[in-house]
C-alpha cells in the first residue's frame, strides 16, 4: 500500500473541497489499520487453536498471536505464515508461549533474548533459535513464519506472542 499523501489544509468554503484522492488514501489506511486481511488460525494436534492477527501490514508491522488451550503434542512442527512478512527487524515478547521459532524461508532465525540489565552499559543478550515462555527479544532478519515445535512438554498453552517491527 502506498503511503498516505496529505491533501489539506482544510477549511470551510475554501479549497480543497471533497477529494477523491484524499478519501481513497484515507480508506486504504483505515483498511490497513483494521487488518482487513483477517486472521489465520491453526489447530493444535492435541488441543486448542493458535490465531494470528496482523494488525498493521504497511512499513510498520504488528503481529499478535493468541493461543487458546493450544498444544502441539507429538506432531511435527506446525507453522503459521505471517501474511505480510517483516522485511528487516522486529522485536517481541511472549507470555506462556514456547517453544516457538521464527522462520525465514523455512530456516529458524536467531533471536537475541534479553538476559540481563546492566547499569551504564549495554544490556546482556543471548542468541537463540527457539523462543521460550516469557521472553523479551529482537530478531534482525525479517521472519515470514511462526513455527510451533512438536512434542510440547506442557499439557496446554494459553497466552500471546506480540511482534512489532519493519
ZAROGU-364145 format. One line per 8 residues: number of its first residue (from 1); their letters; for each residue x, y, z of N, C-alpha, C. Coordinates in nm, 3 decimals, decimal comma, padded with zeros to 5 digits. Each point is the difference from the previous one (the first is absolute). Example, Ala and Ser with C-alpha at 12.3 -4.5 7.8 and 13.67 -1.06 7.14 Angstrom:
<recs>
1> AS> 01,319:-00,569:00,780:-00,089:00,119:00,000:00,090:00,120:00,000 | -00,035:00,105:-00,072:00,082:00,119:00,006:-00,077:00,109:00,073
</recs>
This chain:
<recs>
1> XXXXXXXX> 00,084:-00,117:00,000:-00,084:00,117:00,000:00,089:00,124:00,000 | -00,032:00,097:-00,087:00,081:00,122:00,001:-00,023:00,081:00,126 | 00,095:00,084:00,030:-00,011:00,086:00,117:-00,112:00,102:-00,020 | -00,053:00,049:00,108:-00,104:00,102:-00,005:00,057:00,129:-00,057 | -00,074:00,061:-00,091:00,040:00,126:-00,061:-00,086:00,112:00,059 | 00,059:00,093:00,074:-00,079:00,110:00,058:-00,069:00,082:-00,108 | -00,123:00,043:00,028:-00,080:00,075:-00,095:-00,032:00,140:00,050 | -00,013:00,019:00,131:-00,045:00,126:00,059:00,100:00,112:-00,018
9> XXXXXXXX> -00,014:00,109:00,075:-00,089:00,016:00,114:-00,144:00,023:-00,044 | -00,091:-00,035:00,089:-00,142:00,013:-00,029:-00,058:00,118:00,076 | -00,098:00,065:-00,059:-00,071:00,110:00,064:-00,140:00,009:-00,058 | -00,088:00,068:00,070:-00,137:00,017:-00,049:-00,004:00,087:-00,124 | -00,067:-00,047:-00,105:-00,025:00,075:-00,123:00,126:00,043:-00,073 | 00,113:-00,071:00,019:00,122:00,030:-00,074:00,060:-00,130:-00,053 | 00,072:00,008:-00,113:00,063:-00,122:-00,052:00,102:-00,054:00,099 | 00,036:-00,128:00,004:-00,062:-00,099:-00,088:-00,134:-00,045:00,056
17> XXXXXXXX> -00,091:-00,026:-00,089:-00,131:-00,051:00,040:00,008:-00,151:00,018 | -00,112:-00,065:-00,023:00,002:-00,146:00,007:00,098:-00,051:-00,104 | 00,079:-00,098:00,038:00,106:-00,048:-00,088:-00,004:-00,152:-00,010 | -00,017:-00,050:-00,121:00,002:-00,143:-00,025:00,132:-00,061:00,047 | 00,112:00,065:-00,031:00,132:-00,050:00,039:00,012:-00,008:00,152 | -00,042:00,107:00,067:00,007:00,004:00,145:-00,080:-00,115:00,062 | -00,125:-00,017:-00,041:-00,084:-00,103:00,062:00,047:-00,142:-00,036 | 00,049:-00,022:-00,120:00,052:-00,132:-00,035:00,124:-00,033:00,081
25> XXXXXXXX> 00,091:00,096:00,016:00,119:-00,022:00,083:-00,038:-00,025:00,146 | -00,095:00,077:00,049:-00,045:-00,016:00,138:-00,063:-00,138:00,020 | -00,083:-00,043:-00,092:-00,063:-00,131:00,010:00,104:-00,113:-00,005 | 00,100:00,014:-00,086:00,106:-00,101:-00,006:00,075:-00,010:00,132 | 00,029:00,115:00,061:00,070:-00,001:00,129:-00,086:-00,065:00,107 | -00,130:00,030:00,002:-00,090:-00,060:00,099:-00,004:-00,152:-00,018 | -00,007:-00,046:-00,124:00,000:-00,144:-00,024:00,128:-00,064:00,055 | 00,115:00,065:-00,021:00,125:-00,051:00,052:-00,003:-00,002:00,152
33> XXXXXXXX> -00,047:00,108:00,061:-00,003:00,010:00,146:-00,095:-00,100:00,063 | -00,106:-00,035:-00,071:-00,097:-00,095:00,054:00,031:-00,144:-00,034 | 00,110:-00,023:-00,067:00,042:-00,135:-00,035:-00,105:-00,072:-00,083 | -00,038:00,062:-00,111:-00,105:-00,058:-00,082:00,041:-00,130:-00,068 | 00,126:-00,042:00,019:00,040:-00,129:-00,055:-00,054:-00,115:00,085 | -00,060:00,032:00,114:-00,060:-00,102:00,084:00,102:-00,071:00,088 | -00,038:-00,115:00,051:00,088:-00,076:00,088:00,030:-00,135:-00,063 | 00,104:-00,064:00,051:00,036:-00,136:-00,041:00,002:-00,084:00,127
41> XXXXXXXX> -00,047:-00,122:-00,009:-00,003:-00,086:00,119:00,044:-00,141:-00,035 | 00,062:-00,066:00,098:00,032:-00,141:-00,011:-00,050:-00,069:00,127 | -00,030:-00,128:-00,013:-00,041:-00,080:00,115:00,118:-00,081:00,049 | 00,014:-00,008:00,132:00,105:-00,083:00,057:-00,027:-00,146:-00,027 | 00,104:-00,080:-00,013:-00,021:-00,143:-00,024:-00,066:-00,068:00,119 | 00,017:00,057:00,120:-00,061:-00,056:00,120:-00,126:00,076:00,040 | 00,009:00,136:-00,001:-00,116:00,079:00,039:00,018:00,146:-00,039 | -00,108:00,075:00,000:00,001:00,145:-00,010:00,034:00,056:-00,137
49> XXXXXXXX> 00,012:00,134:00,000:00,030:00,074:-00,123:00,105:00,108:00,025 | 00,070:00,035:-00,106:00,090:00,115:-00,002:-00,050:00,090:-00,112 | -00,034:00,124:00,033:-00,054:00,093:-00,099:00,093:00,118:-00,014 | 00,040:00,029:-00,124:00,090:00,110:-00,031:-00,081:00,116:-00,056 | 00,022:00,118:00,057:-00,060:00,125:-00,050:00,115:00,091:-00,040 | -00,003:00,052:-00,122:00,099:00,100:-00,039:-00,072:00,134:-00,007 | 00,014:00,076:00,107:-00,076:00,124:00,018:00,049:00,110:-00,093 | 00,130:00,009:-00,023:00,057:00,095:-00,096:00,084:-00,079:-00,100
57> XXXXXXXX> -00,017:00,033:-00,129:00,073:-00,073:-00,105:00,083:00,091:-00,088 | 00,010:00,128:00,029:00,078:00,093:-00,083:00,148:-00,011:00,033 | 00,071:00,111:-00,010:00,141:00,001:00,036:00,014:-00,044:00,146 | -00,083:00,056:00,089:-00,005:-00,042:00,140:-00,095:-00,119:00,010 | 00,044:-00,106:00,065:-00,082:-00,121:00,011:-00,022:-00,035:00,147 | -00,117:-00,052:00,028:-00,034:-00,048:00,134:-00,074:-00,132:-00,016 | 00,055:-00,104:00,063:-00,060:-00,134:-00,002:-00,030:-00,042:00,143 | -00,119:-00,053:00,022:-00,039:-00,055:00,130:-00,048:-00,143:-00,025
65> XXXXXXXX> 00,056:-00,094:00,074:-00,045:-00,138:-00,006:-00,064:-00,034:00,134 | -00,126:-00,040:-00,004:-00,075:-00,036:00,120:-00,015:-00,151:00,004 | 00,047:-00,061:00,107:-00,016:-00,144:00,018:-00,114:-00,027:00,096 | -00,083:-00,094:-00,037:-00,114:-00,040:00,082:00,010:-00,150:00,025 | 00,055:-00,038:00,116:00,017:-00,140:00,037:00,074:-00,079:-00,108 | 00,096:00,067:-00,067:00,072:-00,060:-00,111:00,107:-00,095:00,048 | 00,004:-00,118:-00,062:00,108:-00,095:00,028:00,030:-00,078:-00,127 | 00,126:00,000:-00,035:00,047:-00,078:-00,114:00,075:-00,119:00,057
73> XXXXXXXX> -00,074:-00,102:00,040:00,055:-00,115:00,072:00,117:-00,068:-00,069 | -00,021:-00,119:-00,053:00,110:-00,076:-00,058:00,015:00,025:-00,149 | -00,078:00,091:-00,054:00,004:00,028:-00,144:00,127:00,075:-00,037 | 00,034:00,001:-00,130:00,111:00,087:-00,042:-00,041:00,146:00,017 | 00,094:00,088:-00,026:-00,027:00,143:00,015:-00,119:00,042:-00,086 | -00,075:00,097:00,052:-00,110:00,059:-00,075:00,033:00,146:-00,023 | -00,017:00,044:-00,125:00,037:00,135:-00,037:-00,121:00,085:-00,034 | 00,014:00,129:00,029:-00,102:00,096:-00,040:00,073:00,118:-00,064
81> XXXXXXXX> -00,034:00,027:-00,125:00,069:00,104:-00,077:-00,043:00,139:00,046 | 00,094:00,092:-00,001:-00,030:00,141:00,024:-00,045:00,056:-00,134 | -00,125:00,048:-00,012:-00,053:00,041:-00,131:00,089:00,099:-00,076 | 00,047:00,104:00,068:00,094:00,095:-00,060:00,127:-00,008:00,086 | 00,099:-00,077:-00,046:00,118:-00,027:00,083:00,077:00,126:00,038 | 00,073:-00,011:00,110:00,092:00,106:00,041:00,113:00,002:-00,104 | 00,051:00,119:-00,029:00,105:00,011:-00,101:00,138:00,019:00,059 | 00,011:00,058:00,118:00,133:00,018:00,060:00,002:-00,046:00,144
89> XXXXXXXX> -00,045:00,082:00,092:00,012:-00,033:00,141:-00,135:-00,005:00,069 | -00,001:-00,070:00,112:-00,121:-00,001:00,083:00,041:-00,024:00,144 | -00,087:00,039:00,089:00,017:-00,021:00,143:-00,126:-00,067:00,052 | 00,014:-00,070:00,109:-00,119:-00,067:00,050:00,012:-00,046:00,143 | -00,112:-00,049:00,047:-00,007:-00,062:00,131:-00,111:-00,102:-00,006 | 00,009:-00,097:00,085:-00,100:-00,104:00,004:-00,027:-00,039:00,144 | -00,125:-00,038:00,023:-00,040:-00,044:00,134:-00,054:-00,142:-00,011 | 00,051:-00,087:00,080:-00,049:-00,139:00,005:-00,002:-00,067:-00,136
97> XXXXXXXX> 00,090:00,041:-00,089:00,009:-00,062:-00,132:00,144:-00,045:-00,020 | 00,017:-00,124:-00,032:00,132:-00,052:-00,029:-00,002:-00,150:00,008 | 00,088:-00,065:-00,070:00,097:00,052:-00,093:-00,060:00,033:-00,136 | 00,050:00,110:-00,057:-00,045:00,052:-00,129:00,124:00,045:-00,077 | -00,005:-00,015:-00,131:00,109:00,051:-00,083:-00,055:00,101:-00,101 | 00,083:00,099:-00,033:-00,030:00,093:-00,108:00,076:-00,049:-00,122 | -00,070:-00,019:-00,111:00,062:-00,053:-00,120:00,007:00,106:-00,109 | 00,100:-00,012:-00,084:00,011:00,077:-00,123:00,045:-00,097:-00,107
105> XXXXXXXX> -00,080:-00,013:-00,105:00,029:-00,098:-00,106:00,025:-00,138:00,060 | -00,084:-00,039:00,095:00,001:-00,131:00,067:00,118:-00,024:00,093 | 00,084:00,099:00,025:00,114:-00,016:00,091:-00,023:00,076:00,130 | 00,030:-00,066:00,112:-00,014:00,065:00,131:00,096:00,118:00,009 | -00,051:00,113:00,045:00,079:00,122:00,011:00,050:00,018:00,144 | 00,113:00,063:00,014:00,055:00,027:00,132:-00,067:00,123:00,059 | -00,048:-00,013:00,123:-00,053:00,113:00,074:00,097:00,030:00,114 | 00,008:00,126:00,036:00,085:00,040:00,112:-00,091:00,019:00,121
113> XXXXXXXX> 00,008:-00,093:00,093:-00,081:00,003:00,121:00,067:00,090:00,103 | -00,078:00,092:00,057:00,050:00,085:00,107:00,016:-00,085:00,125 | 00,125:-00,006:00,052:00,023:-00,085:00,117:00,051:00,076:00,121 | 00,033:00,128:-00,018:00,047:00,076:00,116:00,008:00,148:-00,026 | -00,032:00,077:00,103:00,009:00,145:-00,006:00,130:00,044:00,063 | 00,071:00,089:-00,066:00,128:00,048:00,049:-00,007:00,151:00,021 | 00,049:00,047:00,111:00,003:00,143:00,028:00,115:00,063:-00,075 | -00,030:00,103:-00,079:00,104:00,074:-00,070:00,066:-00,074:-00,114
121> XXXXXXXX> -00,058:-00,109:-00,047:00,059:-00,077:-00,111:-00,112:-00,065:-00,079 | 00,036:-00,066:-00,108:-00,100:-00,072:-00,079:-00,058:-00,114:00,084 | -00,126:-00,029:-00,024:-00,062:-00,113:00,068:00,052:-00,131:-00,059 | -00,014:-00,107:00,074:00,049:-00,130:-00,042:-00,106:-00,074:-00,080 | 00,042:-00,060:-00,112:-00,089:-00,080:-00,083:00,064:-00,135:-00,027 | -00,083:-00,094:-00,043:00,048:-00,133:-00,035:-00,069:-00,043:-00,130 | 00,078:-00,038:-00,100:-00,055:-00,043:-00,128:-00,062:-00,138:00,009 | -00,125:-00,011:-00,042:-00,074:-00,126:00,006:-00,081:-00,018:-00,129
129> XXXXXXXX> -00,030:-00,123:-00,038:-00,089:-00,023:-00,113:-00,138:-00,046:00,044 | -00,018:-00,024:00,129:-00,130:-00,043:00,052:-00,041:00,092:00,114 | -00,118:00,058:-00,012:-00,056:00,086:00,105:-00,069:-00,086:00,105 | 00,017:00,035:00,126:-00,070:-00,067:00,109:-00,090:00,100:00,070 | -00,080:-00,046:00,093:-00,101:00,084:00,065:00,061:00,122:00,069 | -00,070:00,111:-00,010:00,029:00,124:00,073:00,134:00,062:-00,037 | 00,029:00,010:-00,127:00,125:00,059:-00,049:-00,024:00,137:-00,060 | 00,101:00,087:00,013:00,013:00,125:-00,076:00,113:-00,024:-00,099
137> XXXXXXXX> -00,017:00,039:-00,126:00,099:-00,037:-00,100:-00,008:00,093:-00,121 | 00,101:-00,011:-00,087:-00,006:00,065:-00,131:00,063:-00,092:-00,104 | -00,046:00,017:-00,124:00,047:-00,081:-00,112:00,034:00,096:-00,114 | 00,116:-00,013:-00,057:00,046:00,093:-00,103:-00,003:-00,056:-00,140 | -00,087:-00,097:-00,025:00,002:-00,063:-00,133:-00,135:-00,004:-00,070 | -00,105:00,061:00,052:-00,128:00,006:-00,070:-00,070:-00,133:-00,018 | -00,057:-00,059:00,106:-00,067:-00,130:-00,013:-00,128:00,007:-00,083 | -00,035:-00,116:-00,060:-00,123:-00,010:-00,079:-00,097:-00,104:00,053
145> XXXXXXXX> 00,043:-00,078:00,101:-00,083:-00,110:00,052:00,028:-00,019:00,149 | -00,103:-00,044:00,072:00,015:-00,038:00,141:-00,020:-00,151:00,006 | 00,091:-00,070:00,066:-00,004:-00,145:00,005:-00,014:-00,047:00,145 | -00,103:-00,079:00,025:-00,023:-00,059:00,131:00,060:-00,140:-00,004 | 00,107:-00,022:00,074:00,071:-00,126:-00,007:-00,087:-00,116:00,048 | 00,035:-00,120:-00,043:-00,074:-00,120:00,040:00,040:-00,046:00,139 | -00,075:-00,095:00,054:00,027:-00,060:00,130:00,008:00,104:00,111 | -00,102:00,080:00,014:-00,004:00,103:00,105:-00,006:-00,067:00,137
153> XXXXXXXX> 00,086:00,045:00,093:00,002:-00,062:00,132:-00,119:00,040:00,086 | -00,057:00,116:-00,023:-00,110:00,048:00,084:-00,131:-00,065:-00,045 | -00,094:-00,020:00,095:-00,127:-00,062:-00,037:-00,085:00,087:-00,091 | 00,012:00,133:00,009:-00,078:00,089:-00,086:00,058:00,140:00,008 | -00,017:00,077:-00,104:00,052:00,136:-00,005:-00,113:00,101:-00,001 | 00,027:00,113:00,058:-00,083:00,119:-00,014:00,095:00,116:00,004 | -00,037:00,110:-00,053:00,088:00,117:00,004:00,010:00,069:-00,133 | 00,094:00,094:-00,007:00,016:00,079:-00,121:00,146:00,010:-00,039
161> XXXXXX> 00,020:00,020:-00,130:00,129:00,034:-00,058:-00,023:00,131:-00,073 | 00,078:00,103:00,030:-00,015:00,131:-00,062:00,131:00,033:-00,072 | -00,012:00,037:-00,128:00,118:00,034:-00,079:-00,025:00,134:-00,069 | 00,093:00,094:00,017:-00,009:00,130:-00,068:00,130:00,023:-00,077 | -00,010:00,069:-00,112:00,122:00,027:-00,074:-00,027:00,050:-00,140 | 00,101:-00,016:-00,082:-00,004:00,049:-00,138:00,015:-00,118:-00,095
</recs>
